[in-house]
């Protein structure tokens, strides 16, 4: 496993991190808690030392499983855990000009939810506390920032940041440039390439650690989906790949596969997708969902592999795809 410096915090974090959304419930299909905990233990034994979760993942269930796993360790190892506070009232999507931050993140609410995570995880301090959604209208407020600074002074959090929205990730960049954030979580993958310039590069220039999410485009970039693929009830991908979206995505993935077989035949689709994200110099860690040993083995071996060359990355610009699967029925 290769390790990278997490921004100004100076932490050495595994470049492949453990994404703990799937173990929180049924959002990614059925899970088994015993398998989830065992997989996390195995991940740490293979060199992973960064875990990303959220209070919204099973209403704290993901956090509690992580806490259980940590309590079972013998100690002596440094494991970094990043979690997220959901917006008050669970208002997930808002217009960009919406600016009533008091409906989302009051000082008292941030304190209450920090205590919730501390209890779930069984730790004295949260390594990285993130806000789970954001909009540009909030950038003019400082109460949330002042609250997090006080929580840091009290030793309850060590760093804080924002999980940038899928639709407008650049909304957090002004905060990065003003020195308000220690970390940013953002989508960056073979399809979503815009965030390299709009988010990752500003983070690198300002000493902000980056957590790359959705490197496999919710699974499509593994190359395992076909037009007969279905998702069980409760699996969020039923909507993400609803309508024509699955068919349109598969068509794009097949184009990537054909190119890969010609240019990089020794790589699997998963390896190509993860190496693409890791080949950006400003990526601190890329989080990947791992529900079992098989998924862990497929993902962890990328840590330490040779990164993609500048020439290959230039060729891969052809696969950039701007779309919003949540609101669009994509053209095939």
C-alpha positions as CSV (number, residue, x, y, z in Angstrom):
1,X,0.0,0.0,0.0
2,X,1.2,3.5,-0.9
3,X,0.6,6.4,1.5
4,X,0.0,10.1,0.8
5,X,0.1,13.2,2.8
6,X,-3.4,14.5,3.8
7,X,-3.0,18.2,3.2
8,X,-1.8,20.5,5.9
9,X,-2.7,17.9,8.5
10,X,0.4,16.0,7.5
11,X,-1.2,12.6,8.1
12,X,0.1,9.7,6.0
13,X,-3.1,8.0,4.7
14,X,-3.5,5.0,2.5
15,X,-4.2,6.0,-1.0
16,X,-7.0,3.5,-1.1
17,X,-9.5,4.1,1.6
18,X,-12.5,2.1,2.9
19,X,-15.8,3.5,1.9
20,X,-18.3,2.5,4.6
21,X,-21.7,3.5,3.1
22,X,-22.6,0.0,1.9
23,X,-22.1,-1.6,5.3
24,X,-24.6,0.8,6.9
25,X,-27.7,-0.8,5.6
26,X,-29.5,-1.9,2.4
27,X,-28.7,1.1,0.2
28,X,-26.2,-1.1,-1.8
29,X,-28.1,-4.3,-1.3
30,X,-28.2,-6.6,1.7
31,X,-25.2,-6.8,4.0
32,X,-24.1,-9.0,6.9
33,X,-22.7,-7.1,9.9
34,X,-20.3,-9.9,10.8
35,X,-18.9,-10.0,7.2
36,X,-18.6,-6.2,7.3
37,X,-16.6,-6.1,10.5
38,X,-14.4,-8.9,9.3
39,X,-13.8,-7.1,6.0
40,X,-12.7,-4.0,7.8
41,X,-10.2,-5.9,9.9
42,X,-8.8,-7.5,6.8
43,X,-8.6,-4.1,5.1
44,X,-6.5,-2.7,8.0
45,X,-4.3,-5.8,7.8
46,X,-3.7,-5.1,4.1
47,X,-2.5,-1.5,4.8
48,X,-5.7,0.6,4.6
49,X,-5.8,3.1,7.4
50,X,-8.5,5.5,6.2
51,X,-12.2,4.9,6.6
52,X,-15.0,7.2,5.4
53,X,-18.5,7.0,6.8
54,X,-21.5,9.2,7.7
55,X,-24.2,9.5,10.3
56,X,-26.8,9.0,7.5
57,X,-25.4,5.6,6.6
58,X,-28.0,3.5,8.4
59,X,-28.7,6.2,11.0
60,X,-25.4,5.7,12.6
61,X,-25.1,1.9,12.0
62,X,-22.1,2.2,9.8
63,X,-20.4,4.3,12.5
64,X,-21.3,1.8,15.2
65,X,-19.8,-1.1,13.1
66,X,-16.6,0.9,12.7
67,X,-16.6,1.6,16.5
68,X,-17.0,-2.1,17.1
69,X,-14.1,-3.0,14.8
70,X,-11.8,-0.4,16.4
71,X,-12.6,-1.7,19.9
72,X,-11.5,-5.2,18.8
73,X,-8.1,-4.0,17.6
74,X,-5.1,-4.6,19.8
75,X,-4.0,-1.0,19.4
76,X,-0.8,0.5,18.3
77,X,-2.0,1.4,14.8
78,X,-3.3,4.7,13.5
79,X,-6.6,4.5,11.8
80,X,-8.1,7.7,10.4
81,X,-11.9,7.9,10.4
82,X,-13.8,10.6,8.5
83,X,-17.6,11.0,9.0
84,X,-20.3,13.4,8.0
85,X,-23.1,15.4,9.7
86,X,-26.3,15.3,7.7
87,X,-28.3,18.5,7.2
88,X,-30.8,19.2,9.9
89,X,-34.2,17.9,8.7
90,X,-32.4,15.9,6.0
91,X,-32.8,18.6,3.3
92,X,-30.4,17.0,0.8
93,X,-30.9,19.1,-2.3
94,X,-31.4,22.8,-2.5
95,X,-31.3,25.6,-5.1
96,X,-27.9,27.2,-5.4
97,X,-29.2,30.5,-4.4
98,X,-30.7,29.1,-1.1
99,X,-28.9,30.7,1.8
100,X,-30.8,29.9,5.0
101,X,-28.0,27.9,6.6
102,X,-30.0,27.9,9.9
103,X,-32.3,25.3,8.3
104,X,-29.2,23.0,7.9
105,X,-26.4,23.6,10.3
106,X,-26.9,25.5,13.6
107,X,-24.1,25.6,16.2
108,X,-26.2,23.6,18.7
109,X,-27.0,21.0,16.0
110,X,-23.4,20.6,15.0
111,X,-22.4,20.0,18.6
112,X,-25.2,17.5,19.1
113,X,-24.3,15.5,16.0
114,X,-20.6,15.5,16.9
115,X,-21.4,13.9,20.2
116,X,-23.5,11.4,18.3
117,X,-20.5,10.3,16.2
118,X,-18.2,10.2,19.2
119,X,-20.5,7.8,20.9
120,X,-21.0,5.6,17.9
121,X,-17.3,5.4,17.1
122,X,-16.2,5.0,20.7
123,X,-13.4,7.6,20.2
124,X,-12.4,10.7,22.0
125,X,-12.0,12.7,18.8
126,X,-13.3,12.4,15.3
127,X,-10.4,12.7,12.8
128,X,-12.3,14.4,10.0
129,X,-15.8,15.8,10.6
130,X,-17.5,16.8,7.3
131,X,-20.7,18.5,6.4
132,X,-22.7,16.1,4.2
133,X,-24.1,18.7,1.8
134,X,-23.4,22.3,0.8
135,X,-24.5,25.1,-1.5
136,X,-22.8,28.3,-2.6
137,X,-25.3,30.4,-0.7
138,X,-23.8,29.2,2.6
139,X,-20.3,30.5,1.8
140,X,-21.0,33.9,3.4
141,X,-21.7,32.4,6.9
142,X,-19.1,31.6,9.5
143,X,-21.0,30.2,12.5
144,X,-20.5,26.6,11.3
145,X,-16.7,27.3,10.9
146,X,-16.5,28.9,14.3
147,X,-18.3,26.0,15.9
148,X,-16.0,23.5,14.3
149,X,-12.9,25.5,15.5
150,X,-14.3,25.4,19.0
151,X,-14.9,21.7,18.8
152,X,-11.3,21.3,17.6
153,X,-10.0,23.4,20.5
154,X,-12.0,21.1,22.8
155,X,-10.3,18.1,21.3
156,X,-13.5,16.6,19.9
157,X,-12.5,16.8,16.3
158,X,-9.1,17.1,14.7
159,X,-10.0,18.3,11.2
160,X,-13.1,19.4,9.4
161,X,-14.3,19.7,5.8
162,X,-17.2,19.5,3.4
163,X,-18.5,16.8,1.1
164,X,-19.0,18.7,-2.1
165,X,-22.3,18.3,-3.9
166,X,-22.6,16.2,-7.0
167,X,-24.2,18.9,-9.1
168,X,-22.0,21.9,-8.1
169,X,-18.8,20.8,-6.4
170,X,-17.1,24.0,-7.2
171,X,-19.3,25.7,-4.6
172,X,-16.7,24.8,-1.9
173,X,-13.7,26.2,-3.8
174,X,-14.0,29.7,-2.3
175,X,-13.8,28.2,1.2
176,X,-10.7,26.3,0.1
177,X,-9.1,29.5,-1.1
178,X,-10.0,31.3,2.1
179,X,-8.4,28.7,4.3
180,X,-11.6,27.6,5.9
181,X,-11.3,23.8,5.2
182,X,-8.9,21.0,6.1
183,X,-10.5,18.6,3.7
184,X,-12.9,18.3,0.7
185,X,-14.7,15.2,-0.5
186,X,-15.5,15.2,-4.1
187,X,-16.6,13.0,-7.0
188,X,-13.8,12.4,-9.5
189,X,-13.7,9.5,-12.0
190,X,-13.3,8.7,-15.7
191,X,-16.6,10.2,-16.5
192,X,-16.5,13.2,-14.0
193,X,-13.3,14.9,-14.9
194,X,-14.3,18.5,-14.4
195,X,-13.5,18.5,-10.7
196,X,-9.7,18.1,-11.4
197,X,-9.5,21.8,-12.3
198,X,-12.4,23.2,-10.3
199,X,-11.7,21.4,-6.9
200,X,-8.6,19.2,-6.8
201,X,-6.1,21.7,-8.0
202,X,-7.3,24.5,-5.7
203,X,-7.1,22.0,-2.8
204,X,-3.6,21.0,-3.6
205,X,-2.5,24.6,-3.9
206,X,-4.0,25.5,-0.5
207,X,-2.9,22.4,1.6
208,X,-6.4,20.8,1.7
209,X,-6.7,17.1,1.9
210,X,-8.9,15.5,-0.7
211,X,-11.2,12.4,-0.4
212,X,-12.2,11.1,-3.8
213,X,-15.6,9.4,-3.8
214,X,-17.5,7.5,-6.5
215,X,-14.4,6.4,-8.4
216,X,-16.3,3.6,-10.0
217,X,-19.4,5.6,-10.9
218,X,-21.6,3.7,-8.4
219,X,-20.3,0.4,-9.9
220,X,-20.7,1.0,-13.6
221,X,-16.9,1.4,-14.3
222,X,-16.3,-2.1,-13.0
223,X,-17.6,-3.2,-16.3
224,X,-19.8,-5.8,-14.7
225,X,-23.2,-4.3,-15.5
226,X,-25.3,-5.3,-18.5
227,X,-28.7,-4.3,-19.8
228,X,-30.3,-7.1,-17.7
229,X,-28.7,-5.9,-14.5
230,X,-31.3,-5.1,-11.8
231,X,-31.1,-3.6,-8.3
232,X,-33.1,-4.7,-5.3
233,X,-35.7,-2.6,-3.6
234,X,-34.1,0.0,-1.4
235,X,-30.9,0.1,-3.5
236,X,-30.3,3.7,-4.5
237,X,-28.9,2.6,-7.8
238,X,-32.4,1.8,-9.0
239,X,-32.9,5.5,-9.5
240,X,-29.4,6.4,-10.4
241,X,-29.5,3.9,-13.3
242,X,-33.2,4.3,-13.9
243,X,-34.9,4.9,-17.3
244,X,-32.4,4.8,-20.1
245,X,-29.5,5.7,-17.7
246,X,-28.2,2.1,-17.3
247,X,-28.3,1.5,-21.1
248,X,-26.6,4.8,-21.8
249,X,-23.9,4.2,-19.2
250,X,-23.2,0.7,-20.4
251,X,-22.6,2.0,-23.9
252,X,-20.0,4.5,-22.6
253,X,-18.3,1.8,-20.4
254,X,-18.0,-0.5,-23.4
255,X,-16.2,2.2,-25.3
256,X,-13.7,2.5,-22.4
257,X,-13.3,-1.2,-22.3
258,X,-12.5,-1.4,-26.0
259,X,-9.9,1.4,-25.6
260,X,-8.4,-0.3,-22.5
261,X,-8.0,-3.7,-24.3
262,X,-6.0,-1.9,-27.0
263,X,-3.9,0.4,-24.8
264,X,-3.8,-1.3,-21.3
265,X,-4.8,-4.9,-21.8
266,X,-3.2,-6.1,-18.5
267,X,-5.4,-3.9,-16.3
268,X,-8.9,-4.8,-15.2
269,X,-11.6,-2.2,-15.5
270,X,-11.6,-1.7,-11.7
271,X,-7.8,-1.1,-11.8
272,X,-8.1,1.3,-14.6
273,X,-10.8,3.3,-12.9
274,X,-9.0,3.5,-9.5
275,X,-5.6,4.3,-11.1
276,X,-7.2,7.1,-13.1
277,X,-8.3,8.8,-9.8
278,X,-5.0,8.1,-8.1
279,X,-3.0,9.5,-10.9
280,X,-4.1,13.0,-10.0
281,X,-1.3,14.5,-7.9
282,X,-3.8,16.3,-5.6
283,X,-5.8,13.2,-4.7
284,X,-5.0,12.3,-1.1
285,X,-7.1,9.1,-0.9
286,X,-9.8,7.4,-2.9
287,X,-12.6,5.7,-1.0
288,X,-14.1,2.5,-2.4
289,X,-17.1,0.5,-1.1
290,X,-16.0,-2.9,0.1
291,X,-18.8,-5.2,1.5
292,X,-16.7,-8.4,1.5
293,X,-13.3,-10.0,1.0
294,X,-13.7,-10.3,-2.8
295,X,-14.3,-6.6,-3.2
296,X,-11.5,-5.8,-0.8
297,X,-9.0,-7.9,-2.8
298,X,-10.0,-6.3,-6.1
299,X,-9.6,-2.8,-4.7
300,X,-6.7,-3.0,-2.4
301,X,-4.2,-4.3,-4.9
302,X,-4.3,-1.0,-6.7
303,X,-2.5,0.6,-3.8
304,X,1.2,0.8,-4.9
305,X,0.6,-0.1,-8.6
306,X,2.3,2.2,-11.2
307,X,0.2,5.2,-11.9
308,X,-1.1,6.1,-15.4
309,X,1.3,8.1,-17.6
310,X,0.5,11.6,-18.7
311,X,0.0,10.4,-22.3
312,X,-2.6,7.9,-21.1
313,X,-4.4,10.5,-19.0
314,X,-4.5,12.8,-22.0
315,X,-6.1,10.1,-24.1
316,X,-8.7,9.4,-21.4
317,X,-10.0,13.0,-21.7
318,X,-12.2,11.6,-24.5
319,X,-14.3,9.7,-21.9
320,X,-15.4,12.8,-20.0
321,X,-19.2,12.7,-19.7
322,X,-21.2,15.5,-18.2
323,X,-24.6,14.3,-17.0
324,X,-26.9,14.3,-14.0
325,X,-28.5,10.8,-13.6
326,X,-30.7,12.0,-10.8
327,X,-32.7,14.5,-12.9
328,X,-32.0,13.4,-16.5
329,X,-33.2,10.4,-18.6
330,X,-30.0,10.1,-20.6
331,X,-29.9,9.6,-24.3
332,X,-28.5,6.3,-25.5
